[in-house]
């Protein structure tokens, strides 16, 4: 007698589950989501803005929101009485507390909508987010500008699924206090002079790399360390600073940029190396039997992206809502650069909003200078280097140079680069830089992502949040400084179990897909119901030490570099090669 209602109920659940989602639901949340409808798409109607010419407190944003799947309908507005939240205080709630929005006309322009998933239950710790860009008709008046959308309604898709900001903020605050305490103990303890691996063992890295290639990576680590002088004591022409600039007499400083911590903390420099570089064939993976097998270029162009000064800020930088990624420049691009439609689109790609904003701000300085240098020195390869946050920004910068500007001689080297985007993004980056060819000679890779055995940052943001690592990894398996060529392992694919992913419990069934069910039983839950995890791989000492230990201890602009490196001999390999 009850079979028909049960069948109808099952069919309704199946229909909800089969609805196409543009994001990945963490396996730890799937049980909670089985009894509710997940956000898939949304509709914004009557979107209106008003900008006052004299009093910014009178600026307003107003619209109606509806979700046809979860049946939520609400009014959203921002005015002089509303208070923003989030890291940038630009997130505003709607009348329905499950919905929030961010609207901005600079940086990542558009309207970002967030909706709490399964908010009626006890496990509402995730939210879906999506972006739409309203097309506005604006009218100027004597007091301000009124803008309304050309279309009455705008439909958007949710393409990201992340932990709620308040969950992240609580954990980050705890991490901040813990890091301060650990730092105080570290500076007062003998272990400050010799950081011992928290793992207690060394991961095997059979094979190693050549001394020549080792010397090239080591030289690039010193060049990226110099970027930490930008925003402090500075870098001056021709190429002078209080840190390691004297190591590079053939470099000529072109420009520096520093946006400050309020504008995504983007800093770095552009320089030209008029010394000798490795053969073009070696740098660009040109088969040796083909054209230009032994040609030497006369130099190289260097673009160095600095990491953040504050380790805690670096963690907070990992907590913002992902942004849909399309490798196109902004519509208001005024750089007059030669732009091209990419041959292949980035499908279902999202990236970290903070990383993308940092690049969008820096590109206004970087790209015009690079265009001029590229025209002046067309045979010079462009080396994009970055540490920490700078590695993520460098990845986005290099993609634009390759895909949009169609510059071929791009070589990327990052140290402690965090995860930039989701699975779609990593597959796209792998394809653009030819990182899928696992049989290629590792030193011919044009993207080298250097990681360290005890550095947690390359494993952040967490895979549980939908972020993935891309290929091109070289893994430093020795915890203490200094490493040797035999300590650096060329890794295979996006997730090599013998490299950073396997060094601390991120087991995989196949490249690009982690298996949470196999995670170490030592992983602890940040929240009691186990939906949001803080794995053991996120170790605080790693942030203070290992995240900076790439050939040298990076991140301090003082004579001779960080004091831990004072008195250390230069690497033996430097005597035979000081090239890029």
C-alpha positions in Angstrom: 0.0 0.0 0.0 2.9 2.4 0.7 5.0 1.5 -2.3 3.7 4.4 -4.5 4.5 7.2 -2.0 7.9 5.7 -1.3 8.7 5.4 -5.0 7.7 9.0 -5.6 9.9 10.1 -2.7 12.9 8.2 -4.1 12.3 9.7 -7.5 12.2 13.2 -6.1 15.6 12.6 -4.3 17.1 11.1 -7.4 15.9 14.1 -9.5 17.5 16.5 -7.0 20.7 14.5 -6.9 21.0 14.3 -10.7 20.8 18.1 -11.2 24.0 19.2 -12.8 26.3 21.0 -10.3 29.2 23.2 -11.4 31.2 22.4 -8.2 32.5 19.4 -6.3 30.8 18.5 -3.0 33.4 17.3 -0.4 32.8 13.7 0.5 32.6 14.6 4.2 29.5 16.7 3.4 27.7 14.3 1.0 25.9 12.5 3.9 24.5 15.8 5.1 23.5 16.8 1.5 21.6 13.6 0.9 18.5 14.9 2.7 18.5 18.4 1.2 18.6 20.2 -2.1 22.0 21.8 -3.0 22.2 25.2 -4.6 22.7 25.0 -8.3 21.6 28.2 -10.0 20.1 31.6 -9.0 18.2 34.6 -10.4 18.9 38.2 -9.6 16.1 40.7 -10.6 15.8 44.5 -10.5 19.5 45.1 -9.7 20.0 48.8 -9.0 22.9 50.9 -7.7 23.2 54.6 -6.7 26.5 56.4 -6.2 26.4 59.8 -4.5 28.8 62.4 -5.8 29.7 63.9 -2.4 28.8 61.4 0.3 29.9 57.8 -0.1 27.8 56.8 2.9 24.7 57.3 0.7 25.8 54.8 -1.9 23.3 51.9 -2.3 23.0 48.5 -4.0 19.6 46.7 -4.1 18.2 43.7 -5.8 15.8 40.7 -5.4 17.3 37.2 -5.2 15.6 33.8 -5.8 16.8 30.2 -6.0 14.4 28.0 -8.1 15.8 24.8 -6.5 15.9 25.7 -2.8 12.9 28.0 -3.1 14.6 30.9 -1.3 13.4 34.4 -2.2 14.8 37.5 -0.5 15.7 41.1 -0.9 19.4 42.1 -0.7 20.6 45.6 -0.2 23.7 47.6 0.9 23.3 51.1 2.3 24.6 53.4 5.0 23.1 51.3 7.8 24.5 47.9 6.7 27.8 46.6 8.0 30.2 44.5 5.8 32.0 41.4 6.9 34.7 39.1 5.6 38.5 39.8 5.3 37.9 42.9 3.2 34.6 44.0 4.9 32.9 43.9 1.6 30.4 41.1 2.2 26.8 42.0 3.0 23.9 39.9 4.2 20.4 39.8 2.7 17.1 39.7 4.5 17.3 35.9 4.4 20.4 35.1 6.6 21.3 32.2 4.3 22.2 34.6 1.4 25.0 37.1 1.2 26.6 39.1 -1.6 29.7 41.1 -2.6 29.5 43.8 -5.3 32.5 45.6 -6.7 33.4 47.5 -9.8 37.2 47.2 -9.6 39.4 44.2 -9.3 37.1 41.1 -9.6 34.2 43.1 -10.9 30.6 41.8 -10.6 28.1 40.5 -8.2 29.1 37.4 -6.1 26.3 35.6 -4.5 26.7 33.1 -1.6 24.1 30.7 -0.3 24.4 28.4 2.7 24.0 24.7 1.8 21.5 22.6 3.7 21.1 25.5 6.2 18.0 24.0 7.8 20.0 21.2 9.4 22.8 21.1 11.9 25.5 20.7 9.4 25.3 24.1 7.6 29.0 24.7 7.4 29.4 25.1 3.6 28.2 27.6 1.1 27.9 27.8 -2.6 29.0 30.9 -4.5 28.6 32.2 -8.1 29.3 35.4 -10.0 27.2 37.4 -12.4 28.2 40.7 -14.1 25.2 43.0 -14.5 25.1 45.2 -17.6 24.0 48.6 -16.4 22.3 51.7 -17.9 23.4 54.7 -15.9 21.9 58.1 -15.5 23.8 61.1 -14.0 21.9 63.6 -11.9 23.1 66.6 -10.0 23.6 64.6 -6.8 24.8 61.2 -8.1 24.5 58.4 -10.6 21.6 55.9 -10.8 22.3 52.6 -12.6 19.8 49.8 -13.4 20.3 46.6 -15.3 19.6 46.4 -19.0 17.9 43.1 -18.4 15.3 42.7 -15.6 16.6 39.3 -14.5 20.0 37.8 -14.6 20.5 34.0 -14.2 23.8 32.7 -12.7 25.3 29.3 -11.7 26.9 28.4 -8.5 30.4 27.2 -9.4 32.2 27.0 -6.0 31.5 25.2 -2.7 33.5 26.3 0.3 33.5 26.3 4.1 31.6 29.3 5.7 33.9 32.3 6.3 33.0 32.3 10.1 34.3 28.8 10.4 37.5 29.7 8.7 37.9 32.9 10.7 37.6 31.0 14.0 40.3 28.5 13.0 42.6 31.2 11.6 42.3 33.2 14.8 43.3 30.1 16.8 46.2 29.5 14.4 47.3 33.1 14.7 47.5 32.9 18.6 49.2 29.5 18.4 51.7 30.8 15.8 52.6 33.7 18.1 53.1 31.4 21.0 55.2 29.0 19.0 57.2 31.8 17.5 58.0 33.2 21.0 59.1 29.7 22.1 61.1 29.2 19.0 63.2 32.4 19.3 63.9 31.5 22.9 64.8 27.9 22.2 67.8 26.2 20.7 65.7 24.7 17.9 65.5 28.2 16.4 69.0 27.7 15.2 68.3 24.3 13.8 64.8 23.4 12.8 64.2 19.7 13.1 61.6 18.0 10.9 58.4 17.4 12.7 58.1 14.1 10.8 61.2 12.7 12.4 62.3 11.0 9.2 63.5 11.8 5.7 61.4 10.9 2.6 63.3 9.0 0.0 64.0 11.0 -3.2 65.7 8.6 -5.5 67.4 10.0 -8.5 67.9 13.7 -7.7 68.8 16.3 -10.3 72.0 17.4 -12.0 74.4 19.8 -10.4 73.9 22.2 -13.2 70.1 22.3 -12.8 70.5 22.5 -9.1 72.6 25.6 -9.5 70.0 27.2 -11.7 67.2 26.6 -9.2 69.4 27.9 -6.3 70.2 31.1 -8.2 66.5 31.7 -8.8 65.8 31.2 -5.1 68.3 34.1 -4.3 66.6 36.3 -6.9 63.2 35.7 -5.4 64.6 36.4 -2.0 65.6 39.9 -3.2 61.9 40.6 -3.8 61.5 40.9 -0.1 63.5 44.2 -0.2 60.6 45.8 -2.1 58.4 47.7 0.3 61.2 47.8 3.0 64.7 49.1 2.3 64.1 48.9 -1.5 66.0 48.0 -4.6 67.8 50.7 -6.5 69.3 51.0 -10.0 71.3 49.6 -11.5 70.6 46.6 -9.2 71.5 47.4 -5.6 70.0 46.5 -2.2 71.2 45.5 1.2 70.5 41.8 0.6 71.8 39.6 -2.2 71.9 42.1 -5.1 75.7 42.0 -5.2 75.5 38.4 -6.3 74.1 39.5 -9.6 76.4 42.2 -11.2 74.9 41.5 -14.7 71.3 42.5 -13.7 69.7 45.8 -14.5 66.6 46.9 -12.5 63.7 48.0 -14.6 60.9 48.7 -12.1 59.4 47.6 -8.8 55.8 47.7 -7.5 54.3 47.7 -4.1 50.5 47.9 -3.6 50.6 47.5 0.2 48.7 45.0 2.4 45.4 46.8 1.8 45.6 46.0 -1.9 46.4 42.3 -1.8 50.0 42.8 -0.7 51.4 42.6 -4.3 55.1 43.4 -4.5 58.0 42.5 -6.8 60.4 43.7 -9.4 61.2 43.4 -13.1 64.9 43.2 -14.1 67.0 42.3 -17.2 70.0 39.9 -16.9 72.5 40.8 -19.6 74.7 37.8 -18.7 74.4 34.4 -20.3 71.4 32.1 -20.0 71.1 28.3 -20.6 70.5 27.3 -24.2 67.1 28.1 -25.6 66.6 24.4 -26.5 67.1 23.4 -22.9 64.8 26.1 -21.5 62.0 25.6 -24.0 62.0 21.8 -24.5 63.2 22.1 -28.1 64.5 18.6 -29.2 68.2 18.7 -29.4 68.3 17.4 -33.0 66.2 20.4 -34.2 66.9 24.0 -34.8 69.3 26.0 -32.4 70.6 23.0 -30.5 73.5 25.0 -28.8 72.6 28.6 -29.2 73.1 30.8 -26.1 70.8 33.8 -25.6 72.5 37.0 -24.4 70.4 37.3 -21.3 67.0 37.0 -19.7 64.1 39.0 -18.3 63.2 38.4 -14.7 59.8 39.0 -13.1 59.9 38.3 -9.3 56.8 38.1 -7.1 57.3 38.4 -3.4 55.4 36.5 -0.8 53.5 38.1 2.1 55.5 39.5 5.1 53.2 38.0 7.7 52.8 34.3 7.9 49.4 34.7 9.5 48.3 37.0 6.6 49.4 34.2 4.3 47.0 31.9 6.0 44.2 34.5 5.9 44.9 35.0 2.2 43.8 31.3 1.7 40.3 31.9 3.1 38.4 33.9 0.5 35.7 32.8 -1.9 37.0 31.2 -5.2 36.5 33.2 -8.4 35.5 31.8 -11.8 38.6 31.9 -13.9 38.6 32.8 -17.6 42.0 33.6 -19.0 40.9 36.9 -20.6 42.0 40.4 -19.6 39.5 42.8 -18.1 37.2 44.6 -20.5 38.6 48.0 -19.4 42.2 47.0 -20.2 44.1 50.1 -21.3 47.5 48.6 -21.7 47.2 48.4 -25.5 48.8 44.9 -25.5 48.3 42.5 -28.4 45.5 40.3 -27.1 44.4 37.0 -28.6 41.5 34.7 -28.0 42.9 31.5 -26.4 42.8 28.4 -28.5 41.3 26.4 -25.7 39.0 27.7 -23.0 39.4 26.9 -19.3 36.3 24.8 -18.6 34.7 24.8 -15.1 37.7 26.6 -13.7 37.8 28.5 -10.4 40.8 30.2 -8.7 41.5 31.8 -5.3 39.9 35.3 -5.4 42.8 36.9 -3.4 45.5 35.5 -5.8 43.5 36.7 -8.9 43.0 40.2 -7.4 46.7 40.5 -6.5 47.6 39.7 -10.2 45.0 42.0 -11.6 46.5 44.9 -9.6 50.1 44.0 -10.3 49.5 43.5 -14.1 48.9 47.2 -14.5 52.6 47.8 -13.8 54.1 44.5 -14.9 52.7 43.9 -18.4 53.5 47.3 -20.0 57.1 47.0 -18.9 57.3 43.4 -20.1 55.8 44.4 -23.5 58.5 47.0 -23.9 61.3 44.6 -22.8 59.9 41.8 -25.0 60.1 44.1 -28.0 63.5 45.3 -27.1 65.0 41.8 -26.4 62.9 39.4 -28.4 65.3 36.5 -27.9 65.4 36.8 -24.1 63.4 34.2 -22.2 61.1 35.6 -19.5 61.6 34.0 -16.1 58.6 34.3 -13.8 59.6 33.5 -10.2 57.7 33.7 -6.9 57.7 32.5 -3.3 54.6 31.7 -1.3 51.7 34.0 -2.4 54.1 35.3 -5.1 54.2 31.8 -6.6 50.4 31.7 -7.0 50.4 35.2 -8.5 53.2 34.2 -10.8 51.2 31.2 -12.0 48.3 33.5 -13.1 50.7 36.0 -14.6 52.5 33.4 -16.7 49.2 31.9 -17.9 48.2 35.3 -19.3 51.6 35.8 -21.0 51.3 32.3 -22.6 47.6 32.2 -23.5 46.6 35.8 -24.1 49.9 37.5 -25.2 51.1 34.3 -26.9 54.7 34.8 -25.7 56.5 31.5 -26.1 59.7 31.9 -24.1 58.1 31.8 -20.6 59.9 29.8 -17.8 58.2 29.7 -14.4 59.9 28.7 -11.1 58.0 28.9 -7.8 58.9 28.1 -4.3 56.3 27.0 -1.8 53.5 27.9 -4.2 50.0 27.3 -2.6 47.2 25.7 -4.6 45.8 28.2 -7.0 42.5 26.7 -8.2 40.3 23.6 -8.7 40.7 20.5 -10.9 39.6 22.3 -14.0 42.2 25.0 -13.5 45.1 22.6 -12.8 44.3 20.6 -15.9 44.3 23.8 -17.9 47.6 24.9 -16.5 49.2 21.5 -17.1 48.1 21.6 -20.7 49.3 25.1 -21.4 52.8 24.4 -20.0 53.0 20.9 -21.4 53.2 19.3 -18.0 51.2 16.2 -18.9 54.2 14.6 -20.6 55.5 12.4 -17.8 58.4 11.1 -19.9 59.9 14.5 -20.6 63.4 15.3 -19.2 62.6 17.2 -16.0 65.1 19.9 -16.6 63.3 20.8 -19.8 60.1 21.6 -18.0 59.1 25.2 -18.5 57.2 25.2 -15.2 59.1 24.1 -12.0 57.1 24.1 -8.8 59.5 23.6 -5.9 58.1 22.1 -2.7 59.7 21.2 0.7 59.0 18.1 2.8 57.8 20.1 5.9 56.2 23.0 4.1 52.4 22.9 4.6 51.6 25.8 2.2 51.8 23.8 -1.1 49.0 21.7 0.5 46.8 24.8 1.0 44.0 25.6 0.4 42.9 22.1 1.4 41.8 19.6 -1.1 38.7 19.1 1.0 37.7 22.7 -0.2 38.1 21.8 -3.8 41.6 23.0 -4.5 44.2 20.9 -6.4 47.9 21.0 -7.0 49.2 21.1 -10.6 52.1 19.2 -12.1 55.7 20.3 -12.6 56.8 19.6 -9.0 60.3 19.2 -7.7 60.4 17.9 -4.2 63.1 18.8 -1.6 63.1 15.8 0.6 65.7 17.0 3.2 64.2 18.9 6.1 67.3 20.9 7.1 69.3 23.4 5.1 71.3 23.0 2.9 69.9 20.5 0.4 72.1 18.7 -2.2 71.2 17.8 -5.8 70.4 14.2 -4.7 67.8 15.6 -2.2 65.6 17.0 -5.0 63.2 14.7 -6.7 61.5 15.4 -10.0 57.9 14.4 -9.4 55.4 12.9 -11.8 51.9 14.3 -12.5 49.7 16.4 -10.3 49.9 14.1 -7.3 53.1 12.0 -6.9 52.9 9.8 -3.7 56.7 10.1 -3.4 56.5 13.9 -3.2 54.7 16.5 -1.2 51.2 14.9 -1.6 52.4 11.6 -0.2 54.8 13.1 2.4 51.9 13.8 4.8 48.9 11.6 4.2 47.3 12.9 1.0 46.9 9.5 -0.6 45.4 9.4 -4.1 43.7 6.8 -6.3 44.8 8.6 -9.5 46.3 12.0 -10.3 44.2 14.9 -9.3 41.7 13.1 -7.1 42.3 12.7 -3.4 40.6 10.0 -1.4 39.5 11.4 2.0 38.5 8.0 3.1 42.2 7.0 3.1 43.5 10.0 5.0 45.6 9.5 8.1 43.7 8.6 11.2 45.8 11.2 13.0 44.0 14.0 11.1 41.9 16.0 13.6 38.6 17.7 13.1 38.4 21.5 13.4 34.7 21.0 14.1 33.2 18.3 16.2 31.0 16.7 13.5 33.9 16.1 11.2 32.7 18.0 8.2 35.6 20.6 8.2 39.0 19.1 8.7 42.3 20.7 9.9 44.8 18.0 8.9 48.0 17.3 10.7 49.9 18.4 7.5 49.1 22.0 8.5 51.9 22.4 11.0 52.7 25.8 12.5 56.4 25.3 12.7 56.3 24.5 9.0 54.9 28.0 8.4 57.6 29.6 10.5 60.6 27.7 9.1 60.1 25.1 6.3 58.0 27.4 4.2 61.0 29.7 4.0 63.7 27.0 3.6 64.3 26.8 -0.2 68.1 26.5 -0.7 68.4 29.5 1.7 66.0 30.9 4.4 63.9 33.3 2.3 61.9 36.3 3.3 64.2 38.8 5.2 65.9 41.7 3.5 69.1 42.1 5.5 72.8 41.9 4.5 73.6 38.3 3.7 70.0 37.2 3.9 68.4 35.6 7.0 70.8 35.4 10.0 70.5 31.6 9.9 72.4 31.7 6.6 75.2 33.9 8.0 78.5 32.0 7.9 77.2 29.3 5.5 79.4 28.5 2.5 78.0 29.0 -0.9 76.8 25.9 -2.7 79.6 24.0 -4.4 77.6 23.9 -7.6 77.9 27.7 -7.9 81.5 27.3 -8.8 80.6 25.6 -12.0 77.4 27.4 -13.0 75.8 30.7 -12.1 73.2 30.8 -14.9 69.5 30.9 -14.8 
